[in-house]
Amino acid sequence: MTHDDEPIRLGQFLKLGGIAETGGHARALLDDGAVTVNGEPESRRGRQLRPGDVVEVDLPSGVQRATVKG
């Protein structure tokens, strides 16, 4: 989901990946502790993601997992 191997911010990734509906929804997921990056809890919306990073979000419908593509 990145262009030319540029890093993408976690908040953008959640929106573009269809996991969060809006920036506010992405922030709420992060504030609730529902997001991990490479198995580590993450609360920073501006966290820079790189190709190969694995993002997991614990949603009411179940855990959604997405890998950042290069």
PDB file of N, H, CA, C and O in Angstrom:
ATOM      1  N   MET A   1       0.805  -1.192   0.000  1.00  0.00           N
ATOM      2  CA  MET A   1       0.000   0.000   0.000  1.00  0.00           C
ATOM      3  C   MET A   1       0.846   1.252   0.000  1.00  0.00           C
ATOM      4  O   MET A   1       0.313   2.348   0.173  1.00  0.00           O
ATOM      5  N   THR A   2       2.103   1.131  -0.182  1.00  0.00           N
ATOM      6  H   THR A   2       2.536   0.240  -0.323  1.00  0.00           H
ATOM      7  CA  THR A   2       2.932   2.326  -0.247  1.00  0.00           C
ATOM      8  C   THR A   2       3.330   2.565  -1.690  1.00  0.00           C
ATOM      9  O   THR A   2       3.229   1.674  -2.533  1.00  0.00           O
ATOM     10  N   HIS A   3       3.776   3.761  -1.958  1.00  0.00           N
ATOM     11  H   HIS A   3       3.858   4.484  -1.272  1.00  0.00           H
ATOM     12  CA  HIS A   3       4.184   4.135  -3.306  1.00  0.00           C
ATOM     13  C   HIS A   3       5.686   4.360  -3.312  1.00  0.00           C
ATOM     14  O   HIS A   3       6.202   5.184  -2.556  1.00  0.00           O
ATOM     15  N   ASP A   4       6.383   3.627  -4.165  1.00  0.00           N
ATOM     16  H   ASP A   4       5.964   2.958  -4.779  1.00  0.00           H
ATOM     17  CA  ASP A   4       7.834   3.779  -4.289  1.00  0.00           C
ATOM     18  C   ASP A   4       8.559   3.553  -2.960  1.00  0.00           C
ATOM     19  O   ASP A   4       9.547   4.225  -2.666  1.00  0.00           O
ATOM     20  N   ASP A   5       8.063   2.607  -2.162  1.00  0.00           N
ATOM     21  H   ASP A   5       7.260   2.061  -2.401  1.00  0.00           H
ATOM     22  CA  ASP A   5       8.665   2.271  -0.875  1.00  0.00           C
ATOM     23  C   ASP A   5       8.696   3.436   0.101  1.00  0.00           C
ATOM     24  O   ASP A   5       9.480   3.427   1.050  1.00  0.00           O
ATOM     25  N   GLU A   6       7.853   4.439  -0.119  1.00  0.00           N
ATOM     26  H   GLU A   6       7.216   4.447  -0.890  1.00  0.00           H
ATOM     27  CA  GLU A   6       7.726   5.535   0.839  1.00  0.00           C
ATOM     28  C   GLU A   6       6.987   4.990   2.057  1.00  0.00           C
ATOM     29  O   GLU A   6       6.064   4.187   1.917  1.00  0.00           O
ATOM     30  N   PRO A   7       7.386   5.420   3.243  1.00  0.00           N
ATOM     31  CA  PRO A   7       6.632   4.962   4.413  1.00  0.00           C
ATOM     32  C   PRO A   7       5.215   5.541   4.406  1.00  0.00           C
ATOM     33  O   PRO A   7       4.969   6.604   3.838  1.00  0.00           O
ATOM     34  N   ILE A   8       4.308   4.835   5.036  1.00  0.00           N
ATOM     35  H   ILE A   8       4.509   3.970   5.498  1.00  0.00           H
ATOM     36  CA  ILE A   8       2.938   5.312   5.178  1.00  0.00           C
ATOM     37  C   ILE A   8       2.640   5.398   6.668  1.00  0.00           C
ATOM     38  O   ILE A   8       3.123   4.580   7.450  1.00  0.00           O
ATOM     39  N   ARG A   9       1.855   6.379   7.055  1.00  0.00           N
ATOM     40  H   ARG A   9       1.462   7.044   6.419  1.00  0.00           H
ATOM     41  CA  ARG A   9       1.490   6.517   8.466  1.00  0.00           C
ATOM     42  C   ARG A   9       0.395   5.518   8.811  1.00  0.00           C
ATOM     43  O   ARG A   9      -0.444   5.178   7.976  1.00  0.00           O
ATOM     44  N   LEU A  10       0.418   5.063  10.033  1.00  0.00           N
ATOM     45  H   LEU A  10       1.100   5.339  10.711  1.00  0.00           H
ATOM     46  CA  LEU A  10      -0.519   4.048  10.493  1.00  0.00           C
ATOM     47  C   LEU A  10      -1.967   4.491  10.305  1.00  0.00           C
ATOM     48  O   LEU A  10      -2.794   3.702   9.848  1.00  0.00           O
ATOM     49  N   GLY A  11      -2.286   5.730  10.648  1.00  0.00           N
ATOM     50  H   GLY A  11      -1.614   6.371  11.019  1.00  0.00           H
ATOM     51  CA  GLY A  11      -3.653   6.219  10.473  1.00  0.00           C
ATOM     52  C   GLY A  11      -4.105   6.148   9.024  1.00  0.00           C
ATOM     53  O   GLY A  11      -5.241   5.763   8.747  1.00  0.00           O
ATOM     54  N   GLN A  12      -3.228   6.516   8.097  1.00  0.00           N
ATOM     55  H   GLN A  12      -2.305   6.828   8.322  1.00  0.00           H
ATOM     56  CA  GLN A  12      -3.535   6.446   6.666  1.00  0.00           C
ATOM     57  C   GLN A  12      -3.738   4.997   6.246  1.00  0.00           C
ATOM     58  O   GLN A  12      -4.664   4.685   5.496  1.00  0.00           O
ATOM     59  N   PHE A  13      -2.872   4.117   6.730  1.00  0.00           N
ATOM     60  H   PHE A  13      -2.121   4.371   7.339  1.00  0.00           H
ATOM     61  CA  PHE A  13      -2.951   2.704   6.378  1.00  0.00           C
ATOM     62  C   PHE A  13      -4.285   2.108   6.825  1.00  0.00           C
ATOM     63  O   PHE A  13      -4.908   1.346   6.086  1.00  0.00           O
ATOM     64  N   LEU A  14      -4.716   2.454   8.024  1.00  0.00           N
ATOM     65  H   LEU A  14      -4.209   3.073   8.625  1.00  0.00           H
ATOM     66  CA  LEU A  14      -5.982   1.929   8.533  1.00  0.00           C
ATOM     67  C   LEU A  14      -7.151   2.397   7.670  1.00  0.00           C
ATOM     68  O   LEU A  14      -8.075   1.628   7.407  1.00  0.00           O
ATOM     69  N   LYS A  15      -7.113   3.656   7.229  1.00  0.00           N
ATOM     70  H   LYS A  15      -6.363   4.280   7.443  1.00  0.00           H
ATOM     71  CA  LYS A  15      -8.185   4.173   6.372  1.00  0.00           C
ATOM     72  C   LYS A  15      -8.120   3.566   4.977  1.00  0.00           C
ATOM     73  O   LYS A  15      -9.133   3.091   4.465  1.00  0.00           O
ATOM     74  N   LEU A  16      -6.950   3.575   4.358  1.00  0.00           N
ATOM     75  H   LEU A  16      -6.126   3.962   4.774  1.00  0.00           H
ATOM     76  CA  LEU A  16      -6.819   3.065   2.998  1.00  0.00           C
ATOM     77  C   LEU A  16      -7.094   1.573   2.920  1.00  0.00           C
ATOM     78  O   LEU A  16      -7.576   1.069   1.905  1.00  0.00           O
ATOM     79  N   GLY A  17      -6.781   0.870   4.008  1.00  0.00           N
ATOM     80  H   GLY A  17      -6.390   1.280   4.832  1.00  0.00           H
ATOM     81  CA  GLY A  17      -7.020  -0.573   4.043  1.00  0.00           C
ATOM     82  C   GLY A  17      -8.461  -0.930   4.345  1.00  0.00           C
ATOM     83  O   GLY A  17      -8.820  -2.108   4.350  1.00  0.00           O
ATOM     84  N   GLY A  18      -9.298   0.077   4.598  1.00  0.00           N
ATOM     85  H   GLY A  18      -9.006   1.034   4.593  1.00  0.00           H
ATOM     86  CA  GLY A  18     -10.696  -0.182   4.869  1.00  0.00           C
ATOM     87  C   GLY A  18     -10.967  -0.687   6.276  1.00  0.00           C
ATOM     88  O   GLY A  18     -12.077  -1.129   6.571  1.00  0.00           O
ATOM     89  N   ILE A  19      -9.974  -0.628   7.145  1.00  0.00           N
ATOM     90  H   ILE A  19      -9.071  -0.269   6.906  1.00  0.00           H
ATOM     91  CA  ILE A  19     -10.153  -1.077   8.528  1.00  0.00           C
ATOM     92  C   ILE A  19     -10.842   0.010   9.343  1.00  0.00           C
ATOM     93  O   ILE A  19     -11.717  -0.281  10.158  1.00  0.00           O
ATOM     94  N   ALA A  20     -10.451   1.256   9.125  1.00  0.00           N
ATOM     95  H   ALA A  20      -9.740   1.493   8.462  1.00  0.00           H
ATOM     96  CA  ALA A  20     -11.083   2.402   9.788  1.00  0.00           C
ATOM     97  C   ALA A  20     -11.862   3.196   8.747  1.00  0.00           C
ATOM     98  O   ALA A  20     -11.396   3.402   7.626  1.00  0.00           O
ATOM     99  N   GLU A  21     -13.045   3.635   9.132  1.00  0.00           N
ATOM    100  H   GLU A  21     -13.424   3.468  10.043  1.00  0.00           H
ATOM    101  CA  GLU A  21     -13.884   4.382   8.197  1.00  0.00           C
ATOM    102  C   GLU A  21     -13.413   5.816   8.007  1.00  0.00           C
ATOM    103  O   GLU A  21     -13.532   6.378   6.918  1.00  0.00           O
ATOM    104  N   THR A  22     -12.872   6.410   9.084  1.00  0.00           N
ATOM    105  H   THR A  22     -12.775   5.953   9.968  1.00  0.00           H
ATOM    106  CA  THR A  22     -12.438   7.807   9.056  1.00  0.00           C
ATOM    107  C   THR A  22     -11.175   7.950   9.891  1.00  0.00           C
ATOM    108  O   THR A  22     -10.753   7.011  10.565  1.00  0.00           O
ATOM    109  N   GLY A  23     -10.581   9.129   9.839  1.00  0.00           N
ATOM    110  H   GLY A  23     -10.924   9.892   9.291  1.00  0.00           H
ATOM    111  CA  GLY A  23      -9.432   9.402  10.689  1.00  0.00           C
ATOM    112  C   GLY A  23      -9.805   9.337  12.167  1.00  0.00           C
ATOM    113  O   GLY A  23      -9.014   8.880  12.992  1.00  0.00           O
ATOM    114  N   GLY A  24     -11.008   9.795  12.495  1.00  0.00           N
ATOM    115  H   GLY A  24     -11.650  10.167  11.825  1.00  0.00           H
ATOM    116  CA  GLY A  24     -11.482   9.724  13.870  1.00  0.00           C
ATOM    117  C   GLY A  24     -11.659   8.293  14.342  1.00  0.00           C
ATOM    118  O   GLY A  24     -11.365   7.970  15.493  1.00  0.00           O
ATOM    119  N   HIS A  25     -12.139   7.440  13.457  1.00  0.00           N
ATOM    120  H   HIS A  25     -12.378   7.702  12.522  1.00  0.00           H
ATOM    121  CA  HIS A  25     -12.295   6.019  13.785  1.00  0.00           C
ATOM    122  C   HIS A  25     -10.922   5.383  13.996  1.00  0.00           C
ATOM    123  O   HIS A  25     -10.746   4.578  14.911  1.00  0.00           O
ATOM    124  N   ALA A  26      -9.956   5.736  13.163  1.00  0.00           N
ATOM    125  H   ALA A  26     -10.098   6.390  12.420  1.00  0.00           H
ATOM    126  CA  ALA A  26      -8.595   5.215  13.321  1.00  0.00           C
ATOM    127  C   ALA A  26      -8.036   5.644  14.679  1.00  0.00           C
ATOM    128  O   ALA A  26      -7.425   4.838  15.380  1.00  0.00           O
ATOM    129  N   ARG A  27      -8.240   6.893  15.046  1.00  0.00           N
ATOM    130  H   ARG A  27      -8.736   7.548  14.476  1.00  0.00           H
ATOM    131  CA  ARG A  27      -7.748   7.395  16.338  1.00  0.00           C
ATOM    132  C   ARG A  27      -8.414   6.639  17.491  1.00  0.00           C
ATOM    133  O   ARG A  27      -7.750   6.280  18.464  1.00  0.00           O
ATOM    134  N   ALA A  28      -9.727   6.399  17.381  1.00  0.00           N
ATOM    135  H   ALA A  28     -10.266   6.690  16.591  1.00  0.00           H
ATOM    136  CA  ALA A  28     -10.442   5.673  18.436  1.00  0.00           C
ATOM    137  C   ALA A  28      -9.894   4.258  18.594  1.00  0.00           C
ATOM    138  O   ALA A  28      -9.728   3.781  19.717  1.00  0.00           O
ATOM    139  N   LEU A  29      -9.613   3.585  17.484  1.00  0.00           N
ATOM    140  H   LEU A  29      -9.748   3.972  16.572  1.00  0.00           H
ATOM    141  CA  LEU A  29      -9.041   2.233  17.555  1.00  0.00           C
ATOM    142  C   LEU A  29      -7.689   2.263  18.260  1.00  0.00           C
ATOM    143  O   LEU A  29      -7.390   1.400  19.086  1.00  0.00           O
ATOM    144  N   LEU A  30      -6.877   3.261  17.928  1.00  0.00           N
ATOM    145  H   LEU A  30      -7.120   3.962  17.257  1.00  0.00           H
ATOM    146  CA  LEU A  30      -5.550   3.388  18.548  1.00  0.00           C
ATOM    147  C   LEU A  30      -5.684   3.729  20.032  1.00  0.00           C
ATOM    148  O   LEU A  30      -4.962   3.174  20.860  1.00  0.00           O
ATOM    149  N   ASP A  31      -6.591   4.627  20.371  1.00  0.00           N
ATOM    150  H   ASP A  31      -7.177   5.078  19.699  1.00  0.00           H
ATOM    151  CA  ASP A  31      -6.797   5.020  21.766  1.00  0.00           C
ATOM    152  C   ASP A  31      -7.322   3.862  22.609  1.00  0.00           C
ATOM    153  O   ASP A  31      -7.037   3.775  23.804  1.00  0.00           O
ATOM    154  N   ASP A  32      -8.090   2.971  21.978  1.00  0.00           N
ATOM    155  H   ASP A  32      -8.321   3.042  21.007  1.00  0.00           H
ATOM    156  CA  ASP A  32      -8.668   1.830  22.687  1.00  0.00           C
ATOM    157  C   ASP A  32      -7.678   0.682  22.859  1.00  0.00           C
ATOM    158  O   ASP A  32      -7.992  -0.317  23.506  1.00  0.00           O
ATOM    159  N   GLY A  33      -6.480   0.818  22.282  1.00  0.00           N
ATOM    160  H   GLY A  33      -6.225   1.630  21.756  1.00  0.00           H
ATOM    161  CA  GLY A  33      -5.492  -0.250  22.394  1.00  0.00           C
ATOM    162  C   GLY A  33      -5.790  -1.445  21.516  1.00  0.00           C
ATOM    163  O   GLY A  33      -5.332  -2.554  21.792  1.00  0.00           O
ATOM    164  N   ALA A  34      -6.565  -1.224  20.446  1.00  0.00           N
ATOM    165  H   ALA A  34      -6.938  -0.323  20.222  1.00  0.00           H
ATOM    166  CA  ALA A  34      -6.980  -2.320  19.576  1.00  0.00           C
ATOM    167  C   ALA A  34      -5.969  -2.624  18.474  1.00  0.00           C
ATOM    168  O   ALA A  34      -6.155  -3.587  17.729  1.00  0.00           O
ATOM    169  N   VAL A  35      -4.902  -1.828  18.349  1.00  0.00           N
ATOM    170  H   VAL A  35      -4.751  -1.046  18.954  1.00  0.00           H
ATOM    171  CA  VAL A  35      -3.981  -1.948  17.221  1.00  0.00           C
ATOM    172  C   VAL A  35      -2.606  -2.423  17.689  1.00  0.00           C
ATOM    173  O   VAL A  35      -2.059  -1.926  18.673  1.00  0.00           O
ATOM    174  N   THR A  36      -2.059  -3.405  16.952  1.00  0.00           N
ATOM    175  H   THR A  36      -2.504  -3.809  16.153  1.00  0.00           H
ATOM    176  CA  THR A  36      -0.671  -3.807  17.161  1.00  0.00           C
ATOM    177  C   THR A  36       0.062  -3.726  15.823  1.00  0.00           C
ATOM    178  O   THR A  36      -0.527  -3.922  14.760  1.00  0.00           O
ATOM    179  N   VAL A  37       1.355  -3.434  15.903  1.00  0.00           N
ATOM    180  H   VAL A  37       1.833  -3.275  16.767  1.00  0.00           H
ATOM    181  CA  VAL A  37       2.228  -3.442  14.730  1.00  0.00           C
ATOM    182  C   VAL A  37       3.358  -4.414  15.042  1.00  0.00           C
ATOM    183  O   VAL A  37       4.096  -4.236  16.011  1.00  0.00           O
ATOM    184  N   ASN A  38       3.479  -5.429  14.221  1.00  0.00           N
ATOM    185  H   ASN A  38       2.879  -5.573  13.434  1.00  0.00           H
ATOM    186  CA  ASN A  38       4.490  -6.474  14.423  1.00  0.00           C
ATOM    187  C   ASN A  38       4.398  -7.067  15.832  1.00  0.00           C
ATOM    188  O   ASN A  38       5.412  -7.375  16.459  1.00  0.00           O
ATOM    189  N   GLY A  39       3.153  -7.222  16.319  1.00  0.00           N
ATOM    190  H   GLY A  39       2.329  -6.972  15.810  1.00  0.00           H
ATOM    191  CA  GLY A  39       2.924  -7.851  17.608  1.00  0.00           C
ATOM    192  C   GLY A  39       3.059  -6.942  18.813  1.00  0.00           C
ATOM    193  O   GLY A  39       2.848  -7.380  19.944  1.00  0.00           O
ATOM    194  N   GLU A  40       3.412  -5.671  18.588  1.00  0.00           N
ATOM    195  H   GLU A  40       3.583  -5.316  17.669  1.00  0.00           H
ATOM    196  CA  GLU A  40       3.591  -4.723  19.693  1.00  0.00           C
ATOM    197  C   GLU A  40       2.437  -3.721  19.705  1.00  0.00           C
ATOM    198  O   GLU A  40       2.077  -3.195  18.652  1.00  0.00           O
ATOM    199  N   PRO A  41       1.846  -3.445  20.880  1.00  0.00           N
ATOM    200  CA  PRO A  41       0.770  -2.446  20.944  1.00  0.00           C
ATOM    201  C   PRO A  41       1.244  -1.097  20.390  1.00  0.00           C
ATOM    202  O   PRO A  41       2.376  -0.675  20.628  1.00  0.00           O
ATOM    203  N   GLU A  42       0.357  -0.436  19.648  1.00  0.00           N
ATOM    204  H   GLU A  42      -0.563  -0.779  19.455  1.00  0.00           H
ATOM    205  CA  GLU A  42       0.710   0.851  19.049  1.00  0.00           C
ATOM    206  C   GLU A  42      -0.446   1.819  19.221  1.00  0.00           C
ATOM    207  O   GLU A  42      -1.597   1.472  18.958  1.00  0.00           O
ATOM    208  N   SER A  43      -0.140   3.036  19.662  1.00  0.00           N
ATOM    209  H   SER A  43       0.796   3.318  19.875  1.00  0.00           H
ATOM    210  CA  SER A  43      -1.176   4.051  19.847  1.00  0.00           C
ATOM    211  C   SER A  43      -0.902   5.322  19.057  1.00  0.00           C
ATOM    212  O   SER A  43      -1.680   6.274  19.127  1.00  0.00           O
ATOM    213  N   ARG A  44       0.201   5.348  18.302  1.00  0.00           N
ATOM    214  H   ARG A  44       0.833   4.575  18.245  1.00  0.00           H
ATOM    215  CA  ARG A  44       0.559   6.568  17.549  1.00  0.00           C
ATOM    216  C   ARG A  44       0.001   6.497  16.130  1.00  0.00           C
ATOM    217  O   ARG A  44       0.398   5.643  15.338  1.00  0.00           O
ATOM    218  N   ARG A  45      -0.909   7.388  15.825  1.00  0.00           N
ATOM    219  H   ARG A  45      -1.232   8.082  16.468  1.00  0.00           H
ATOM    220  CA  ARG A  45      -1.500   7.423  14.484  1.00  0.00           C
ATOM    221  C   ARG A  45      -0.446   7.749  13.429  1.00  0.00           C
ATOM    222  O   ARG A  45      -0.553   7.307  12.285  1.00  0.00           O
ATOM    223  N   GLY A  46       0.570   8.520  13.810  1.00  0.00           N
ATOM    224  H   GLY A  46       0.657   8.880  14.740  1.00  0.00           H
ATOM    225  CA  GLY A  46       1.612   8.922  12.873  1.00  0.00           C
ATOM    226  C   GLY A  46       2.761   7.935  12.739  1.00  0.00           C
ATOM    227  O   GLY A  46       3.740   8.230  12.054  1.00  0.00           O
ATOM    228  N   ARG A  47       2.667   6.767  13.377  1.00  0.00           N
ATOM    229  H   ARG A  47       1.872   6.528  13.934  1.00  0.00           H
ATOM    230  CA  ARG A  47       3.714   5.750  13.285  1.00  0.00           C
ATOM    231  C   ARG A  47       4.002   5.438  11.822  1.00  0.00           C
ATOM    232  O   ARG A  47       3.087   5.158  11.048  1.00  0.00           O
ATOM    233  N   GLN A  48       5.267   5.489  11.451  1.00  0.00           N
ATOM    234  H   GLN A  48       6.010   5.717  12.080  1.00  0.00           H
ATOM    235  CA  GLN A  48       5.662   5.209  10.070  1.00  0.00           C
ATOM    236  C   GLN A  48       5.732   3.693   9.859  1.00  0.00           C
ATOM    237  O   GLN A  48       6.429   2.988  10.588  1.00  0.00           O
ATOM    238  N   LEU A  49       5.012   3.212   8.870  1.00  0.00           N
ATOM    239  H   LEU A  49       4.446   3.785   8.278  1.00  0.00           H
ATOM    240  CA  LEU A  49       5.034   1.796   8.528  1.00  0.00           C
ATOM    241  C   LEU A  49       5.920   1.577   7.321  1.00  0.00           C
ATOM    242  O   LEU A  49       6.037   2.444   6.455  1.00  0.00           O
ATOM    243  N   ARG A  50       6.534   0.432   7.269  1.00  0.00           N
ATOM    244  H   ARG A  50       6.439  -0.273   7.973  1.00  0.00           H
ATOM    245  CA  ARG A  50       7.408   0.070   6.157  1.00  0.00           C
ATOM    246  C   ARG A  50       6.929  -1.250   5.562  1.00  0.00           C
ATOM    247  O   ARG A  50       6.224  -2.005   6.232  1.00  0.00           O
ATOM    248  N   PRO A  51       7.296  -1.538   4.323  1.00  0.00           N
ATOM    249  CA  PRO A  51       6.902  -2.815   3.721  1.00  0.00           C
ATOM    250  C   PRO A  51       7.292  -3.989   4.615  1.00  0.00           C
ATOM    251  O   PRO A  51       8.405  -4.059   5.136  1.00  0.00           O
ATOM    252  N   GLY A  52       6.344  -4.906   4.775  1.00  0.00           N
ATOM    253  H   GLY A  52       5.440  -4.849   4.352  1.00  0.00           H
ATOM    254  CA  GLY A  52       6.569  -6.081   5.602  1.00  0.00           C
ATOM    255  C   GLY A  52       6.006  -5.954   7.003  1.00  0.00           C
ATOM    256  O   GLY A  52       5.834  -6.961   7.688  1.00  0.00           O
ATOM    257  N   ASP A  53       5.710  -4.711   7.454  1.00  0.00           N
ATOM    258  H   ASP A  53       5.850  -3.893   6.897  1.00  0.00           H
ATOM    259  CA  ASP A  53       5.102  -4.546   8.770  1.00  0.00           C
ATOM    260  C   ASP A  53       3.719  -5.207   8.769  1.00  0.00           C
ATOM    261  O   ASP A  53       2.983  -5.130   7.785  1.00  0.00           O
ATOM    262  N   VAL A  54       3.380  -5.855   9.886  1.00  0.00           N
ATOM    263  H   VAL A  54       3.978  -5.917  10.685  1.00  0.00           H
ATOM    264  CA  VAL A  54       2.083  -6.512  10.028  1.00  0.00           C
ATOM    265  C   VAL A  54       1.256  -5.738  11.049  1.00  0.00           C
ATOM    266  O   VAL A  54       1.661  -5.560  12.198  1.00  0.00           O
ATOM    267  N   VAL A  55       0.097  -5.287  10.604  1.00  0.00           N
ATOM    268  H   VAL A  55      -0.231  -5.432   9.671  1.00  0.00           H
ATOM    269  CA  VAL A  55      -0.818  -4.524  11.451  1.00  0.00           C
ATOM    270  C   VAL A  55      -2.011  -5.415  11.778  1.00  0.00           C
ATOM    271  O   VAL A  55      -2.623  -5.997  10.882  1.00  0.00           O
ATOM    272  N   GLU A  56      -2.339  -5.520  13.067  1.00  0.00           N
ATOM    273  H   GLU A  56      -1.842  -5.048  13.795  1.00  0.00           H
ATOM    274  CA  GLU A  56      -3.511  -6.266  13.501  1.00  0.00           C
ATOM    275  C   GLU A  56      -4.412  -5.328  14.287  1.00  0.00           C
ATOM    276  O   GLU A  56      -3.948  -4.534  15.105  1.00  0.00           O
ATOM    277  N   VAL A  57      -5.719  -5.436  14.021  1.00  0.00           N
ATOM    278  H   VAL A  57      -6.096  -6.082  13.357  1.00  0.00           H
ATOM    279  CA  VAL A  57      -6.704  -4.607  14.710  1.00  0.00           C
ATOM    280  C   VAL A  57      -7.781  -5.521  15.271  1.00  0.00           C
ATOM    281  O   VAL A  57      -8.389  -6.303  14.540  1.00  0.00           O
ATOM    282  N   ASP A  58      -8.014  -5.416  16.579  1.00  0.00           N
ATOM    283  H   ASP A  58      -7.520  -4.780  17.173  1.00  0.00           H
ATOM    284  CA  ASP A  58      -9.025  -6.211  17.260  1.00  0.00           C
ATOM    285  C   ASP A  58     -10.357  -5.473  17.171  1.00  0.00           C
ATOM    286  O   ASP A  58     -10.601  -4.517  17.906  1.00  0.00           O
ATOM    287  N   LEU A  59     -11.212  -5.930  16.262  1.00  0.00           N
ATOM    288  H   LEU A  59     -11.014  -6.707  15.665  1.00  0.00           H
ATOM    289  CA  LEU A  59     -12.518  -5.316  16.034  1.00  0.00           C
ATOM    290  C   LEU A  59     -13.613  -6.192  16.632  1.00  0.00           C
ATOM    291  O   LEU A  59     -13.379  -7.372  16.894  1.00  0.00           O
ATOM    292  N   PRO A  60     -14.800  -5.640  16.853  1.00  0.00           N
ATOM    293  CA  PRO A  60     -15.900  -6.466  17.363  1.00  0.00           C
ATOM    294  C   PRO A  60     -16.191  -7.676  16.471  1.00  0.00           C
ATOM    295  O   PRO A  60     -16.629  -8.717  16.962  1.00  0.00           O
ATOM    296  N   SER A  61     -15.951  -7.543  15.179  1.00  0.00           N
ATOM    297  H   SER A  61     -15.595  -6.698  14.781  1.00  0.00           H
ATOM    298  CA  SER A  61     -16.207  -8.635  14.242  1.00  0.00           C
ATOM    299  C   SER A  61     -15.045  -9.635  14.187  1.00  0.00           C
ATOM    300  O   SER A  61     -15.132 -10.640  13.481  1.00  0.00           O
ATOM    301  N   GLY A  62     -13.975  -9.373  14.915  1.00  0.00           N
ATOM    302  H   GLY A  62     -13.905  -8.557  15.488  1.00  0.00           H
ATOM    303  CA  GLY A  62     -12.815 -10.253  14.911  1.00  0.00           C
ATOM    304  C   GLY A  62     -11.553  -9.486  14.566  1.00  0.00           C
ATOM    305  O   GLY A  62     -11.604  -8.306  14.221  1.00  0.00           O
ATOM    306  N   VAL A  63     -10.439 -10.155  14.660  1.00  0.00           N
ATOM    307  H   VAL A  63     -10.397 -11.114  14.940  1.00  0.00           H
ATOM    308  CA  VAL A  63      -9.152  -9.519  14.373  1.00  0.00           C
ATOM    309  C   VAL A  63      -8.953  -9.409  12.872  1.00  0.00           C
ATOM    310  O   VAL A  63      -9.119 -10.384  12.139  1.00  0.00           O
ATOM    311  N   GLN A  64      -8.595  -8.210  12.420  1.00  0.00           N
ATOM    312  H   GLN A  64      -8.461  -7.418  13.015  1.00  0.00           H
ATOM    313  CA  GLN A  64      -8.227  -8.007  11.015  1.00  0.00           C
ATOM    314  C   GLN A  64      -6.731  -7.822  10.956  1.00  0.00           C
ATOM    315  O   GLN A  64      -6.159  -7.066  11.742  1.00  0.00           O
ATOM    316  N   ARG A  65      -6.091  -8.515  10.019  1.00  0.00           N
ATOM    317  H   ARG A  65      -6.556  -9.129   9.381  1.00  0.00           H
ATOM    318  CA  ARG A  65      -4.642  -8.455   9.862  1.00  0.00           C
ATOM    319  C   ARG A  65      -4.335  -7.988   8.454  1.00  0.00           C
ATOM    320  O   ARG A  65      -4.947  -8.429   7.481  1.00  0.00           O
ATOM    321  N   ALA A  66      -3.363  -7.079   8.369  1.00  0.00           N
ATOM    322  H   ALA A  66      -2.866  -6.721   9.159  1.00  0.00           H
ATOM    323  CA  ALA A  66      -2.937  -6.570   7.059  1.00  0.00           C
ATOM    324  C   ALA A  66      -1.428  -6.391   7.081  1.00  0.00           C
ATOM    325  O   ALA A  66      -0.853  -5.966   8.083  1.00  0.00           O
ATOM    326  N   THR A  67      -0.795  -6.722   5.956  1.00  0.00           N
ATOM    327  H   THR A  67      -1.262  -7.067   5.142  1.00  0.00           H
ATOM    328  CA  THR A  67       0.655  -6.557   5.822  1.00  0.00           C
ATOM    329  C   THR A  67       0.916  -5.404   4.869  1.00  0.00           C
ATOM    330  O   THR A  67       0.298  -5.312   3.808  1.00  0.00           O
ATOM    331  N   VAL A  68       1.829  -4.530   5.250  1.00  0.00           N
ATOM    332  H   VAL A  68       2.331  -4.605   6.111  1.00  0.00           H
ATOM    333  CA  VAL A  68       2.177  -3.391   4.411  1.00  0.00           C
ATOM    334  C   VAL A  68       2.949  -3.905   3.206  1.00  0.00           C
ATOM    335  O   VAL A  68       3.959  -4.593   3.351  1.00  0.00           O
ATOM    336  N   LYS A  69       2.474  -3.570   2.031  1.00  0.00           N
ATOM    337  H   LYS A  69       1.653  -3.010   1.913  1.00  0.00           H
ATOM    338  CA  LYS A  69       3.124  -3.986   0.785  1.00  0.00           C
ATOM    339  C   LYS A  69       4.094  -2.924   0.307  1.00  0.00           C
ATOM    340  O   LYS A  69       3.932  -1.741   0.605  1.00  0.00           O
ATOM    341  N   GLY A  70       5.100  -3.353  -0.433  1.00  0.00           N
ATOM    342  H   GLY A  70       5.231  -4.314  -0.676  1.00  0.00           H
ATOM    343  CA  GLY A  70       6.082  -2.423  -0.961  1.00  0.00           C
ATOM    344  C   GLY A  70       5.732  -1.907  -2.306  1.00  0.00           C
ATOM    345  O   GLY A  70       6.477  -1.109  -2.875  1.00  0.00           O
TER     346      GLY A  70
END
